Structure formats: structure tokens, C-alpha cells
Amino acid sequence: MIPQAIRLPLQWHMSTMPFRMIAADHTGFTVSNLERSLAFWHDVLGFELSHRAHHTGDLASEVTGVPGAEISLAVLKGFGHRIELLEYRAPAARKRVNLRPCDAGSVHVALMVDNLDAVLNTIVASGWRAAGTPQTLKTGPNAGRRVVYVRDPDGVTIEFMQLPSQGS
């Protein structure tokens, strides 16, 4: 059973919460090969490298809750959003999972583009693949937008969206 408080209007929650959400900072993806993923986000999609870092010891373990964590990361920025790519070097017992968009825990980031077909052609040439085929949404607040999911070799999902043509 869902607690009664969860069913209250969002405005009520926002006005009585003991904190205030300020902004979304970034979207992070765990990847198996930082250099490969960095090249894709930078060279193919045009994000700018903000900085790189390497975290080990108590800081990495305490922040992530992963004992023995060692993380190499890169943060990219562009188009009003930042992407954090994390390659865990430790612990040794890391899993590779293949979550589908329908599986709990699967996440994606959605990016607006001006030419979905050109994006897909560029992505295929870089080694990523479309997870489905582009579709035009027929109803709802995004009606008229063309959308498709693509996935990288690690299964990271990006949704690309194209606004309707002016003549549509």
C-alpha cells in the first residue's frame, strides 16, 4: 500500500519539504572503457571535455557505497547539460549487465537534435546502434516529435528527439 503522503499534490510536498531542490547537475553513466565513451560523447556528439579525475580510497568508497572503489571519470558539458562518464577500475568483482529499457534500474538521457536521420547515420558509423526505429509521437505533450533510443557497446541508452517540422 502506498502511504497517504505520497498521494498528496506535488505543490503540497514542495511547500512543506524541509529542503529545496535547486537544479539538475549532471547525468552519470558507468562505462567499461572511458576512452571509447569519451571519444563518442566528444567526437561524435560534440560535447566539450570539462575535466577528468581519478578517485580512490575512502572518498570513492564512502560516496558510492562501493568498498574498494577506484574510479576514473570524465565530465563533459554542452547543450545545457553535463555528462559524467565513470570507469570503475576496482573492485575486481564488477558486473556487466544488459538492462533493457523495460528493466527496473534502466536509465537514459534525452537530447534534442535538429536532424534525427543525420544523427543516426553518424552514430552507426561510430559503432553505436539504434535500439529501435525512429517513430513520430502521435499524442501527448511531445506529439509530432520523432524519437528513437540508441545504445552504446555498454548498453548506455540515449534518446534522441527531433522537433516537428515547421510545416507539420
C-alpha positions, 0 to 999 in steps of 0.5 A: 500500500502506498502511504497517504503522503505520497498521494498528496499534490506535488505543490503540497510536498514542495511547500512543506519539504524541509529542503529545496531542490535547486537544479539538475547537475549532471547525468552519470553513466558507468562505462567499461572503457572511458576512452571509447565513451569519451571519444563518442560523447566528444567526437561524435556528439560534440560535447566539450571535455570539462575535466577528468579525475581519478578517485580512490580510497575512502572518498570513492568508497564512502560516496558510492557505497562501493568498498574498494572503489577506484574510479576514473571519470570524465565530465563533459558539458554542452547543450545545457547539460553535463555528462559524467562518464565513470570507469570503475577500475576496482573492485575486481568483482564488477558486473556487466549487465544488459538492462533493457529499457523495460528493466527496473534500474534502466536509465537514459538521457534525452537530447534534442537534435535538429536532424534525427536521420543525420544523427543516426547515420553518424552514430552507426558509423561510430559503432553505436546502434539504434535500439529501435526505429525512429517513430513520430509521437502521435499524442501527448505533450511531445506529439509530432516529435520523432524519437528513437533510443540508441545504445552504446557497446555498454548498453548506455541508452540515449534518446534522441528527439527531433522537433516537428517540422515547421510545416507539420 
